[in-house]
Amino acid sequence: MFSSIAEFPRKIKILMMLLCDVVLLPLALWSAVALRLGTFTPDVSQFWWVFLIIPFVTVPVFIRFGLYRAVVRYMDDKIIYTVIYGVSTSVLMLMAVVVMAKLVALPRSSIIIFWVTAIAYIAASRFVARGLIRTFETRKDRKHNVAIYGAGQAGRQTALALSSGRDFRPVAFFDDNKDLQGATLAGLRVYNPKDALKIMEQKACTQLLLAMPSSSRAVRAEIIRRFEGKDIVLKILPGLGDLVDGKVRVEDIREVGVEDLLGRDPVPPFADLISSCIAGRVVLVTGAGGSIGSELCRQILLNLPTKLVLYERNEYSLYRIEMELTRLYPSHQIVSVLGDVLDQEHLQKIMEKHRVQTVYHAAAYKHVPLVENNADAGILNNVLELSRLRRQRSVKGLKILF
């Protein structure tokens, strides 16, 4: 039933929530009066019309505060604040009506009780609906169980994001903080990492997510090594600086890479060196269509060169990087040259024609086993071409970086 309701058009679901509130608000007032008078059958004959007014006073307030804009399936605890603001405003309006109508029969203290019961009924209805929808979606969807290492803010946000998605189901937290061990966060138990393998086996979980973006690379590498050789898929959450507004998204999760095992943080580039070699200068990149050369071109354009010359012998690779850079940086001057770095005369003409000031040589062969098996080609391209480029240093102001 609830699984089919979840597929209804949004307008229908909003109407259902509105009708639910129309029923719950008079019920909350009746409960308040019953509690105040201490009976299940309070006499409300003298102010029965107040029960009819309550929905017409409160529902527009809820609409104004955006209560019906919230998607129940993805609703978080902040909805309580919206309910409190809406009910409080409604109570003030109700008190004004009671005072102006000089309604003596309605106990004044019951209005305060109504404030509490209305908040409880409205908020509870949302959380019950969310729980039922998620329960039926969990049964319907085939989610993969995942444990989360790190019960901090990022870990809790990740658990909530995964619970709302259809790919993963968080089943446990692991954290080195002993104060958190044994606690329940975001509906999940926090365990000692020493028991991780046993707990994951009990919960049929083969994936572990490292949600410790603020920790150093060395700490993450140490944790990763604990699970080496185990039948566990390790995934990692990027730094919070890379996430939009600090909110965790499922698509930001990636598998552990080699760089996560280095045990050190990346070294930032020297801004003054980049500026002196690139900013306001004519830059040439050999092997511009390769994996290293293409990334060099992207980074170079971020530092505002006067002109970027792409030198590449593979036609398709040159075309691909030219199209990408032209689309990303339409205001930059980009020149594509099809040629081989071994053609010294052609390379010399290009450098003189464009008055190149900085050369990034990325055209060297880099795959060690292949170069070892093809030593002649490796020496010709890497060693001899290197010496030829060094001789170009006679050009005034030319910088060559390898």
C-alpha positions as CSV (number, residue, x, y, z in Angstrom):
1,M,0.0,0.0,0.0
2,F,2.6,2.5,1.1
3,S,4.9,1.5,-1.8
4,S,2.1,2.4,-4.2
5,I,1.4,5.7,-2.4
6,A,5.1,6.6,-2.8
7,E,4.5,6.5,-6.6
8,F,1.6,8.9,-6.5
9,P,2.0,12.4,-8.2
10,R,3.4,15.0,-5.8
11,K,0.3,17.1,-5.9
12,I,-1.8,14.1,-4.7
13,K,0.7,13.4,-1.8
14,I,0.6,17.1,-0.8
15,L,-3.2,16.9,-0.7
16,M,-3.0,13.7,1.4
17,M,-0.8,15.4,3.9
18,L,-3.1,18.5,4.0
19,L,-6.1,16.3,4.7
20,C,-4.2,14.4,7.4
21,D,-3.5,17.7,9.1
22,V,-7.2,18.8,8.8
23,V,-8.0,15.7,10.8
24,L,-5.1,15.8,13.3
25,L,-5.5,19.5,14.3
26,P,-9.1,19.2,15.7
27,L,-8.0,15.9,17.3
28,A,-5.1,17.7,19.0
29,L,-7.4,20.3,20.4
30,W,-9.9,17.7,21.6
31,S,-7.0,15.8,23.3
32,A,-5.9,19.0,24.9
33,V,-9.3,19.7,26.3
34,A,-9.7,16.1,27.5
35,L,-6.4,16.2,29.3
36,R,-7.2,19.6,30.9
37,L,-10.6,18.4,32.1
38,G,-9.4,14.9,33.0
39,T,-12.1,13.0,31.0
40,F,-12.3,11.1,27.8
41,T,-15.8,12.7,27.1
42,P,-15.3,16.4,27.6
43,D,-18.3,18.7,27.0
44,V,-17.4,20.8,24.0
45,S,-20.9,21.8,22.9
46,Q,-20.3,25.4,23.8
47,F,-17.3,25.8,21.6
48,W,-17.7,23.1,19.0
49,W,-17.2,25.6,16.2
50,V,-13.5,26.2,17.3
51,F,-12.8,22.6,16.1
52,L,-13.9,23.7,12.6
53,I,-11.9,26.9,12.7
54,I,-8.6,25.3,13.7
55,P,-7.7,23.8,10.3
56,F,-8.7,27.0,8.4
57,V,-6.4,29.0,10.7
58,T,-3.5,26.5,10.9
59,V,-3.2,25.0,7.4
60,P,-2.6,28.4,5.6
61,V,0.2,29.0,8.2
62,F,1.7,25.6,7.4
63,I,1.6,26.5,3.7
64,R,3.3,29.9,4.4
65,F,6.1,28.2,6.4
66,G,6.7,25.6,3.6
67,L,5.7,22.5,5.5
68,Y,4.1,21.0,2.4
69,R,7.1,21.6,0.3
70,A,9.2,19.0,2.2
71,V,9.5,15.6,0.5
72,V,8.6,13.1,3.2
73,R,10.9,10.4,1.9
74,Y,14.0,12.7,2.3
75,M,12.8,14.7,5.3
76,D,15.3,15.4,8.1
77,D,14.9,16.5,11.7
78,K,14.8,20.2,10.7
79,I,11.1,19.7,9.8
80,I,10.4,19.9,13.6
81,Y,11.4,23.5,13.6
82,T,9.0,24.3,10.8
83,V,6.2,22.5,12.7
84,I,6.9,24.4,15.9
85,Y,6.9,27.8,14.1
86,G,3.7,26.9,12.3
87,V,1.8,25.6,15.3
88,S,3.0,28.5,17.5
89,T,1.7,31.0,15.0
90,S,-1.5,29.1,14.8
91,V,-1.9,29.1,18.6
92,L,-1.4,32.9,18.8
93,M,-4.1,33.3,16.2
94,L,-6.4,30.9,18.1
95,M,-5.9,32.8,21.3
96,A,-6.8,36.0,19.5
97,V,-10.1,34.4,18.2
98,V,-10.9,33.0,21.7
99,V,-10.3,36.4,23.4
100,M,-12.3,38.4,20.8
101,A,-15.2,35.8,20.9
102,K,-15.1,36.0,24.7
103,L,-15.2,32.2,24.8
104,V,-15.3,31.4,28.5
105,A,-16.2,27.8,28.2
106,L,-12.8,26.9,26.6
107,P,-10.2,26.4,29.3
108,R,-7.3,28.8,28.6
109,S,-4.7,26.3,29.8
110,S,-5.9,23.8,27.2
111,I,-4.6,26.1,24.5
112,I,-1.1,25.5,25.9
113,I,-1.7,21.8,25.9
114,F,-3.0,22.1,22.4
115,W,0.3,23.7,21.4
116,V,2.2,20.6,22.6
117,T,-0.2,18.0,21.3
118,A,-0.4,19.6,17.8
119,I,3.3,19.7,17.5
120,A,3.5,16.0,18.5
121,Y,0.7,14.9,16.2
122,I,1.9,16.8,13.1
123,A,5.6,15.9,13.5
124,A,4.8,12.3,14.4
125,S,2.6,11.9,11.3
126,R,5.6,13.0,9.1
127,F,8.1,10.7,10.7
128,V,5.7,7.7,10.7
129,A,5.0,8.3,7.0
130,R,8.7,8.6,6.3
131,G,9.5,5.4,8.2
132,L,6.8,3.4,6.4
133,I,7.8,4.6,3.0
134,R,11.5,3.8,3.6
135,T,10.7,0.4,5.0
136,F,8.7,-0.6,2.0
137,E,11.3,0.9,-0.3
138,T,14.0,-1.1,1.5
139,R,12.0,-4.3,0.9
140,K,11.5,-3.4,-2.8
141,D,15.0,-2.2,-3.7
142,R,18.0,-4.5,-3.6
143,K,20.5,-2.4,-1.6
144,H,24.1,-3.3,-0.8
145,N,25.0,-3.3,2.9
146,V,27.8,-0.9,3.7
147,A,29.5,-0.1,7.0
148,I,30.9,3.4,7.7
149,Y,34.3,4.0,9.3
150,G,34.1,7.3,11.1
151,A,31.0,8.4,13.1
152,G,31.7,12.1,12.9
153,Q,29.7,14.7,11.1
154,A,30.7,13.4,7.6
155,G,29.9,9.9,8.6
156,R,26.4,10.8,10.0
157,Q,25.6,12.8,6.9
158,T,26.8,10.0,4.7
159,A,24.6,7.5,6.5
160,L,21.5,9.7,6.0
161,A,22.4,10.2,2.3
162,L,22.8,6.5,1.8
163,S,19.6,5.7,3.6
164,S,17.7,8.0,1.3
165,G,19.2,6.4,-1.8
166,R,18.5,3.2,-3.5
167,D,22.0,1.7,-3.9
168,F,23.3,1.3,-0.4
169,R,22.0,0.5,3.1
170,P,24.3,1.6,6.0
171,V,24.3,-1.1,8.7
172,A,27.0,0.0,11.2
173,F,29.5,2.6,12.3
174,F,33.1,2.0,13.3
175,D,35.1,4.6,15.2
176,D,38.3,4.8,17.2
177,N,36.8,7.2,19.6
178,K,35.9,5.1,22.7
179,D,33.4,7.7,23.9
180,L,31.3,7.0,20.8
181,Q,31.6,3.2,20.8
182,G,28.3,1.6,21.9
183,A,26.3,4.7,21.1
184,T,23.6,4.9,18.4
185,L,24.0,7.6,15.8
186,A,21.6,8.2,12.8
187,G,19.9,4.9,13.8
188,L,23.2,2.9,13.6
189,R,25.3,1.3,16.4
190,V,28.9,2.5,16.7
191,Y,31.3,-0.4,17.1
192,N,35.0,-0.8,18.0
193,P,37.1,-1.1,14.8
194,K,38.8,-4.2,16.2
195,D,35.5,-6.0,15.8
196,A,34.9,-4.8,12.3
197,L,35.5,-8.1,10.4
198,K,33.2,-10.0,12.8
199,I,30.4,-7.4,12.8
200,M,30.5,-7.0,9.0
201,E,30.3,-10.8,8.6
202,Q,27.3,-10.9,10.9
203,K,25.5,-8.2,8.9
204,A,26.4,-9.7,5.5
205,C,28.3,-6.6,4.7
206,T,31.3,-6.6,2.2
207,Q,31.7,-2.9,1.7
208,L,33.4,-0.4,4.0
209,L,33.3,3.4,3.5
210,L,35.9,5.6,5.0
211,A,34.1,8.8,6.0
212,M,37.0,10.7,7.6
213,P,37.6,13.6,5.2
214,S,39.4,15.8,7.7
215,S,41.9,13.1,8.8
216,S,45.4,13.1,7.3
217,R,46.4,10.8,4.4
218,A,48.7,8.9,6.8
219,V,45.8,8.0,9.1
220,R,43.6,6.9,6.2
221,A,46.5,4.8,4.8
222,E,46.9,3.1,8.2
223,I,43.2,2.2,8.3
224,I,43.2,0.9,4.7
225,R,46.2,-1.4,5.5
226,R,44.2,-3.0,8.3
227,F,41.8,-4.4,5.8
228,E,44.3,-5.4,3.1
229,G,43.9,-9.0,1.9
230,K,40.4,-9.2,3.3
231,D,37.3,-9.9,1.2
232,I,36.1,-6.3,1.7
233,V,35.6,-3.5,-0.9
234,L,37.0,-0.3,0.5
235,K,35.6,3.1,-0.6
236,I,36.5,6.6,0.5
237,L,34.7,9.9,0.8
238,P,36.6,12.9,-0.6
239,G,37.5,16.0,1.6
240,L,34.6,18.2,2.7
241,G,36.2,21.1,0.7
242,D,35.3,19.2,-2.4
243,L,31.6,18.7,-1.4
244,V,28.9,21.3,-2.2
245,D,28.0,23.2,1.0
246,G,29.5,20.4,3.1
247,K,26.7,18.1,2.1
248,V,27.6,14.5,1.4
249,R,26.5,13.0,-1.9
250,V,26.5,9.4,-2.9
251,E,28.2,10.1,-6.2
252,D,31.2,11.6,-4.4
253,I,32.1,8.2,-3.0
254,R,35.0,6.5,-4.9
255,E,37.0,3.3,-4.4
256,V,40.3,3.5,-2.6
257,G,43.1,4.4,-5.0
258,V,46.9,4.0,-4.9
259,E,47.2,7.7,-3.8
260,D,45.4,6.9,-0.6
261,L,48.2,4.5,0.4
262,L,51.1,7.0,0.0
263,G,51.0,8.0,3.7
264,R,51.5,11.7,3.0
265,D,49.5,14.6,1.9
266,P,49.9,16.1,-1.6
267,V,52.5,18.9,-1.9
268,P,50.9,22.1,-3.2
269,P,52.5,23.8,-6.3
270,F,54.7,26.9,-5.9
271,A,52.5,29.8,-7.0
272,D,55.5,32.1,-7.8
273,L,57.1,29.4,-10.0
274,I,53.9,28.9,-11.9
275,S,53.4,32.6,-12.4
276,S,57.0,33.1,-13.6
277,C,56.7,30.2,-16.1
278,I,53.1,30.6,-17.4
279,A,51.3,33.8,-16.5
280,G,51.5,36.2,-19.5
281,R,53.8,33.9,-21.4
282,V,53.6,31.8,-24.6
283,V,53.6,28.2,-23.6
284,L,54.2,25.1,-25.7
285,V,53.3,21.6,-24.5
286,T,54.8,18.6,-26.4
287,G,52.7,15.5,-26.3
288,A,49.7,17.7,-25.5
289,G,47.2,14.9,-26.3
290,G,48.5,12.4,-23.9
291,S,47.3,11.7,-20.3
292,I,50.0,13.9,-18.7
293,G,50.2,16.5,-21.5
294,S,46.4,17.0,-21.6
295,E,46.3,17.6,-17.8
296,L,49.2,20.0,-18.1
297,C,47.3,22.0,-20.7
298,R,44.2,22.2,-18.4
299,Q,46.3,23.4,-15.5
300,I,48.3,25.8,-17.6
301,L,45.2,27.6,-18.9
302,L,44.1,28.2,-15.3
303,N,47.2,30.3,-14.9
304,L,46.4,32.7,-17.8
305,P,49.1,32.3,-20.5
306,T,49.2,34.6,-23.4
307,K,49.0,31.7,-25.8
308,L,49.1,27.9,-25.5
309,V,50.6,25.8,-28.3
310,L,49.5,22.2,-28.4
311,Y,52.2,20.0,-30.1
312,E,51.1,16.5,-30.8
313,R,51.8,13.8,-33.4
314,N,48.5,11.8,-32.9
315,E,45.8,13.5,-34.9
316,Y,42.8,12.3,-32.9
317,S,44.4,13.0,-29.6
318,L,45.2,16.5,-30.7
319,Y,41.7,17.1,-32.0
320,R,40.2,15.8,-28.8
321,I,42.2,18.0,-26.4
322,E,41.7,21.0,-28.7
323,M,38.0,20.6,-28.7
324,E,37.9,20.2,-24.9
325,L,40.1,23.2,-24.2
326,T,38.3,25.4,-26.7
327,R,35.0,24.6,-25.1
328,L,36.2,25.1,-21.5
329,Y,38.3,28.2,-22.2
330,P,36.8,30.0,-25.2
331,S,38.6,33.3,-24.4
332,H,42.1,31.8,-24.4
333,Q,44.3,31.7,-27.5
334,I,45.0,28.0,-28.3
335,V,47.0,26.8,-31.3
336,S,47.1,23.2,-32.4
337,V,50.2,21.9,-34.2
338,L,50.4,18.4,-35.7
339,G,54.0,17.3,-35.6
340,D,56.6,15.0,-34.1
341,V,59.1,16.2,-31.6
342,L,61.8,14.2,-33.4
343,D,61.3,16.6,-36.4
344,Q,63.8,19.2,-35.0
345,E,63.5,21.6,-37.9
346,H,59.7,21.7,-37.7
347,L,59.7,22.1,-34.0
348,Q,62.3,24.9,-34.3
349,K,60.0,26.8,-36.8
350,I,57.0,26.5,-34.6
351,M,58.8,27.8,-31.6
352,E,60.2,30.8,-33.6
353,K,56.9,31.5,-35.3
354,H,54.9,31.7,-32.0
355,R,57.8,33.1,-30.0
356,V,57.5,30.4,-27.4
357,Q,58.8,31.3,-23.9
358,T,58.1,28.2,-21.9
359,V,58.2,24.5,-23.1
360,Y,56.6,21.6,-21.1
361,H,58.1,18.4,-22.6
362,A,55.5,15.7,-22.0
363,A,56.1,13.8,-25.2
364,A,58.6,11.4,-23.7
365,Y,57.7,7.7,-23.4
366,K,56.7,6.9,-19.8
367,H,55.6,3.2,-19.7
368,V,58.8,1.6,-18.3
369,P,58.2,-2.1,-19.4
370,L,57.4,-1.0,-23.0
371,V,60.5,1.3,-23.2
372,E,62.7,-1.5,-21.8
373,N,61.5,-3.8,-24.6
374,N,62.0,-1.1,-27.2
375,A,65.2,0.5,-26.0
376,D,66.1,2.0,-29.4
377,A,62.9,4.0,-29.7
378,G,63.1,5.0,-26.0
379,I,66.7,6.4,-26.4
380,L,65.8,8.2,-29.6
381,N,62.6,9.8,-28.2
382,N,63.6,10.4,-24.5
383,V,67.4,10.9,-24.5
384,L,68.2,12.4,-27.9
385,E,65.2,14.6,-28.0
386,L,65.9,15.8,-24.5
387,S,69.4,17.0,-25.6
388,R,67.9,18.7,-28.7
389,L,65.5,20.6,-26.6
390,R,68.2,21.7,-24.2
391,R,70.1,23.2,-27.2
392,Q,67.0,25.4,-27.9
393,R,67.9,27.3,-24.7
394,S,69.8,29.6,-26.9
395,V,66.4,31.3,-27.6
396,K,66.3,34.4,-25.4
397,G,64.1,34.0,-22.3
398,L,63.1,30.4,-23.1
399,K,62.3,28.0,-20.2
400,I,62.2,24.3,-20.7
401,L,60.6,22.0,-18.1
402,F,60.7,18.2,-18.2
